[in-house]
Structures are given as C-alpha cells and as structure tokens.
Amino acid sequence: MSESLVRVLFVLLCGAIGLLGPTLQGGGGQAAMAGVSAGLLFGLLVVLLEQRLRHVPGKTILQALAGFVVGLLVGRVAYAAVGGERLEAGMARLLTALTPGRGVLPLV
C-alpha cells in the first residue's frame, strides 16, 4: 500500500471513530457531525505533524520530549510551592531520584 493511501485511510478511520461515540450514546445529527468533524480534523493534524516530523532528527525529538517532562515536573513543584500544597510522596521520591549525586540517574 502506498503511504498516501494509508494516510487517507487513517484520516477516514479517525472520522469514523468520531462518529462512533455520539452514535453509541444516542446522540443526534449535530453531535454526530461534530464527532465526525473532530475526528477528521484530528486525523488531518496527525498526518500533517507526521510529515513535518519526518525531517526532524530523532535526537532533537528526544531532547524536546525530555524538556517537556522536566518542565512539567518543575511546574508541578512551583505550583505546590506557591499554592501551599504538599507534594505527594511519590512525586517527592521521583524528584529525589532525579537529583544529581543523590539519586539513581546520573547526569551525563
């Protein structure tokens, strides 16, 4: 199968899945149209993103993913500090494990 045919089938499958939710819940025509539209839009965005990421080196993608995860962790800690919330024990253990020199993950 050619790549373009697979992409078209993926977009159509996303649209069909978008139709499936409202249909199973007994939704009317507007809900079904919204589901199909959302599914087709999601499928199209995934295909466009896949085409753009094809030209990006894997190392760059992994660095961006690592930065995203670290940003989420730092944001959670900052939110807990400002909001006066306590960190859950699991989050505290994770941050301790990621601390250089104290944890199990050395910085390279």
C-alpha positions as CSV (number, residue, x, y, z in Angstrom):
1,M,0.0,0.0,0.0
2,S,1.3,3.5,-0.8
3,E,1.9,5.9,2.0
4,S,-0.7,8.4,0.8
5,L,-3.4,5.7,0.8
6,V,-2.5,4.8,4.4
7,R,-2.8,8.4,5.4
8,V,-6.2,8.8,3.7
9,L,-7.4,5.6,5.4
10,F,-6.1,6.9,8.8
11,V,-8.0,10.2,8.4
12,L,-11.2,8.3,7.4
13,L,-10.8,5.9,10.3
14,C,-10.4,8.9,12.7
15,G,-13.6,10.3,11.3
16,A,-15.4,7.0,11.7
17,I,-14.3,6.8,15.3
18,G,-15.5,10.3,15.8
19,L,-18.9,9.2,14.6
20,L,-19.0,6.1,16.7
21,G,-19.0,7.9,20.1
22,P,-22.2,10.0,19.6
23,T,-23.9,7.1,17.8
24,L,-23.4,4.7,20.7
25,Q,-24.6,7.4,23.2
26,G,-27.7,8.0,21.2
27,G,-26.7,11.5,20.1
28,G,-28.5,13.3,17.3
29,G,-27.3,14.6,14.0
30,Q,-25.4,17.6,15.4
31,A,-23.4,15.5,17.8
32,A,-22.6,13.0,15.1
33,M,-21.5,15.8,12.7
34,A,-19.3,17.3,15.5
35,G,-17.8,13.9,16.2
36,V,-17.0,13.3,12.5
37,S,-15.6,16.8,12.1
38,A,-13.4,16.5,15.2
39,G,-12.2,13.0,14.1
40,L,-11.3,14.2,10.6
41,L,-9.6,17.3,12.0
42,F,-7.6,15.2,14.5
43,G,-6.6,12.7,11.7
44,L,-5.5,15.5,9.4
45,L,-3.4,17.2,12.1
46,V,-1.7,13.9,12.9
47,V,-0.8,13.3,9.2
48,L,0.5,16.9,8.9
49,L,2.5,16.6,12.1
50,E,4.0,13.2,10.9
51,Q,5.0,14.8,7.6
52,R,6.8,17.7,9.3
53,L,8.5,15.5,12.0
54,R,9.9,13.2,9.3
55,H,12.6,15.8,8.6
56,V,13.5,16.4,12.2
57,P,16.3,14.3,13.7
58,G,15.4,11.8,16.4
59,K,17.9,13.3,18.8
60,T,16.0,16.7,18.6
61,I,12.7,15.0,19.2
62,L,14.0,13.2,22.3
63,Q,15.5,16.4,23.7
64,A,12.2,18.2,23.2
65,L,10.4,15.4,25.0
66,A,12.9,15.4,27.9
67,G,12.5,19.2,28.2
68,F,8.7,18.8,28.2
69,V,8.8,16.2,31.0
70,V,11.3,18.3,33.1
71,G,9.1,21.4,32.5
72,L,6.1,19.5,33.8
73,L,8.0,18.4,36.9
74,V,9.3,21.9,37.7
75,G,5.9,23.4,37.1
76,R,4.3,20.9,39.5
77,V,6.9,21.7,42.2
78,A,6.4,25.5,41.6
79,Y,2.7,25.2,41.8
80,A,2.9,23.2,45.0
81,A,5.3,25.8,46.5
82,V,3.1,28.8,45.5
83,G,-0.2,27.2,46.3
84,G,1.0,25.9,49.6
85,E,0.1,22.3,48.7
86,R,2.1,19.3,49.9
87,L,3.9,17.2,47.4
88,E,2.7,13.7,47.2
89,A,5.1,11.1,48.5
90,G,5.5,9.6,45.0
91,M,6.4,13.0,43.5
92,A,8.9,13.7,46.3
93,R,10.6,10.3,45.7
94,L,10.8,10.9,42.0
95,L,12.4,14.3,42.5
96,T,14.9,12.8,44.9
97,A,15.7,10.1,42.4
98,L,16.4,12.7,39.7
99,T,18.6,14.9,41.9
100,P,22.2,14.6,40.8
101,G,24.5,12.9,43.2
102,R,21.7,11.6,45.4
103,G,19.5,9.6,43.0
104,V,19.9,6.7,40.7
105,L,20.0,8.7,37.5
106,P,23.4,10.3,37.0
107,L,23.8,13.4,34.8
108,V,25.7,12.6,31.6
